[in-house]
Amino acid sequence: MENTKGNMFIGSFLFCGFMFTGGGIGMIYDAPEVGGAIGMGLGFLAMGAVFLIRKDHQE
C-alpha cells in the first residue's frame, strides 16, 4: 500500500484530463455542463481502473 501516492498522482491527472476534454467537447455543442459531467464520470472510471490495475501489480 506504499504506492498509493503514485496511484493518486496518475489517477488525478486522468481525472482532470477527462474532465477538461469533456468540457471542451461540451463547449463545441453549447453544453459545457453536460460535457463536464460526462468527463467527470469517465475520469472517475479511469481513476478506479488505475487503482485496480496498479493494485494487482503491487502484490
Secondary structure, 3 states (H helix, E strand, C coil): CCCHHHHHHHHHHHHHHHHHHHHHHHHHCCCHHHHHHHHHHHHHHHHHHHHHHHHHHHC
